[in-house]
Amino acid sequence: MPPAEFPRDFVWGAATAAYQIEGAWNEDGKGPSIWDTFSHTPGNVVNEDTGDVACDHYHRYQQDVGIMQELGLNAYRFSISWPRVLPTGSGRPNPQGLDFYKRLVDALLAADIQPWATLYHWDLPQELQDRGGWSNRDTVKRFGEYAHVVARELTDGIDRWITHNEPWVVAFIGHLFGQHAPGIRDMRIALQVSHDLLLSHAEAMEAIRGESDERDRIGITLNLQPVHPQSDTQADEEAARRTDGFSNRWFLDPLYKGAYPEDMLEAFGDDAPEVQQGDLERISSPMDFLGVNYYTRTIVRADPDSPVGMAQVQAEGRPRTEMGWEVYPEGLHELLTRLHRDYRPPAIYITENGAAYDDVVTDGEVHDPQRRDYIHQHLLQAHRAIEEGVPLGGYFCWSLLDNFEWSFGYTKRFGLTYVDYYAQERIIKDSGRWYASVTRENSVES
Ligand code: FCB
């Protein structure tokens, strides 16, 4: 079989997020974020790990850009720490914080790597949380101001913008299940947060558009997955439809259709968010692209004993990653073709995809054939979707480096590059070397 060739201008990247790699949590004027508070509170993160030092990327960014070059990347997705730029969330910007991102962007451009900046990858300034966080509509305005500052200061070097990373996770893991900062467990708050995040996306998009030129492209990144019923009984199919509504349509419909899905509004009842006149028009104003984070699918069945009437099911006999997530590459093709059919984004980018495995260093090398295979299989499914007409423009592997995996601390390694956290040494894994051959050849073996 000839190799699967990708389009000529295909974007090959890797992704990271500020809190997961930067460290320097209280240096150079940075204010505390909700993740500083959360990880410093015992019981929230495995081993009581924190992002205080992480990969020390704040001090080692030049070395890390060198790794990107070795991987042959033509793009790098990173996030900007809001409290590094605006220590209390609003007011006067912190010049040293902005300066870090200017230096990073300069280093990327010098290496011919296109910067893709995410404005919010979960590290809300603590001061704003103290005033109600994302369930306070005022935070939406503050996010717009922050976006404005960043766009004004960095627009010369950055022309790819992602407003939010995975608002579903922020709203529900952070405010319903309480496993992420700020650790709240309240459905009504979670749903209000989901609406305010979408509104803040609109606010930020308007702010960036005001500062940008015709080269700039703005989108949002959602975590999405196909939801399958365990059987074809009506009850299981209904459970799958409901779960799809909760995890996919709840964000896609307002963004692309200007309305929350009726069935979900009904299901949420009195917990549904307060929506003001004009909100949905702003939320659905056209974006340049949709960012998709895909890791696995979800299988559900009806469960009358559960308070939500359904339960998640594990597929039997399927390979799993160290996160316990089923390896299901076909789901990426199913998801991409469905997005293209139902929502028609002008462009789609896979902004995260990757796998955690229990890597070990042997004689200074890391042999991780499972990760290579995971990425390979997903790239083949992405390629299939492109051949069928899906406007997929690029792929970012999660992650450039092993890093702080939120409530799992440093116990899950997703990197193309191994990080020894004690010595702060980096070793490009076999999967990283293989990915370098893919980015250079613009193709994978089929
Ligand atoms: C996604 C997050 C990212 C990383 C991966 C494994 O949900 O966006 O920060 O934790 O999962």
Residues whose N, C-alpha, C, O or C-beta is under 5 A from the ligand:
A	BS01	FCB	A17 E166
